Amino acid sequence: MAKKLYDDVKQAYLFLKNSCYHNQLDVFVKEKIAILEYKYRNDTEDVFFKKLTESVYSLIENPEKINVDFKIIHKKTEDSNETKNSKNNQVQNFTFLTNNKTKDSYHIESINYFIDIDIPTRILDILWILKEGCFLDNNFED
């Protein structure tokens, strides 16, 4: 495996970890990072990044292994007595869990979607943006 890919994976992982540290919204990525680091907690940093590089390389060689899903979390709720009856508010019929229960029922007014992919796939995504996507960005007008 090329040293260049190892260095790129390491840079992308640290970029991902840094951006997740400052992002308070996407707790799913933070959880996946914590699980990954716990799994390899007894390995040296070099061994950790070699294993991560192998996982990313495997996805490059076998893109059919990439699994993409999504998660939904409510963004805003409104009281059931205040619910508007409009076609745009059909999503309000979902039931969700919260640790802040002050009412017997809630209606969802808006939601957030989160991409649910593993860490090697996220690293591949970051590498594509940094190495290739920047050239596409130059083709767009302001």
N, C-alpha and C positions, 0 to 999 in steps of 0.2 A: 504494500500500500504506500502511496506516495507521501512523502513528508509534507508536501504542499497541502494535500487534503487534510492531513492531521492538524496542521497549523490553522487552516480555514475552519475546520470543525471546532477547534478550541476557541477561536475568535468568535464564531457564531454562537457557541454555547454561552460564553461569557457575556456577549451582547444580549442574548435572550434572558439570562439570569438577571442582568442589570436592569433591563427594561421591565421585567416582572416585579422586581423589588420596588420600583417607583409606581407601578400600575396597581391601584387598589381594587380594580374591578374584576379582573380575570383570575379568580382564585383557583380555577381548575389547572392552569399552567403551573402555578406555584406548587400545587399539590403533586403534580407529575414530576416536577424538578426534585421535590423533597423525597418522593418515593425512589426516584432514580439514584439520588445521592445516598440514600439509606441502603439501597441494594448493593452499592459498590463502596460502602463506607470503609471496608478493610483494605481496599486497593490504594495504591499510590496514585497521585494525580496523573502520572504518565500512563499507567495501566488503565485508569478510568477513561482518559481521552482516546486511548487506542481502541478500547471496546466500543466507545461511542462512534469513533471513526469507522470501525467495521460495520456497525449498524447502519450508518448513513450510506456507506459504500454498497451495502446489500440492497438498500432502497434504490440506489442509482442503477444497479444491475437488474433489479427485479421490481419495477415500479408497480406491478400488480399487487405487491404486498402492502402498498399504501392504503390505509383505511381512514376515511374521513367521515366524521359524524358531527353532530352539533348538540349543544345543550341550550336550554331556554331558562332564563331567570326573569321574574317580573321586575319591571322598572318602576312602575307607578300603579297604585291601586286607588280605587274610590269606593265610597260607601255604597252598599247595595241600594239604598234609598235614593241616591243621587245618580244612579246609572242612567245613561242616556240610551234610548232605543234607536240605534242607528246601525246601518249595515257595516260601517267601518269598525264597530266595536264588538264584533263577533268573538274576538279572542277573550272577552271577559268571562266566558263560561268555564275557563280552566280552573282547576283547583290546585293550590300550591301550598307548600309548607313554609312556615315562618316561625321565628322564636319570639316575635312580638305580636302576641294575640290580644287585641283589645276589643275585637268585635266577634260576633258569631259567624259572620260570613264576609268575604271580600270579593271584589270583582276587579279583575286585572284591566287596567287602562292601557298600558304599554309594556313591551317586553324587550329584553336584550337577547340576542343570539350569540353564542360562543362556539367557535370552531373547536371540535374535539379531536385532536390528533396527538400522536405520541411525540416525545421529545426528538428522536431522530428525524421525523418528518418535519417538525418545526425548524430544526437546524437546516435541513435541505431547503425549506422555504426561505429562510434568512439568507442562505448562500445564493440562492437564485436571485433574490432581490438585490443583494450587494454586488454580485458578479455580472448579472445579465439584465436585470430589470432597470438598472440605472441607465442603460443605453436606450431602452424603450422610452424612458421618461424624457429623454432629450428630443424625441420625436413629437411630443405633445406641445401644443401652443399654450401660452399663458392665458 
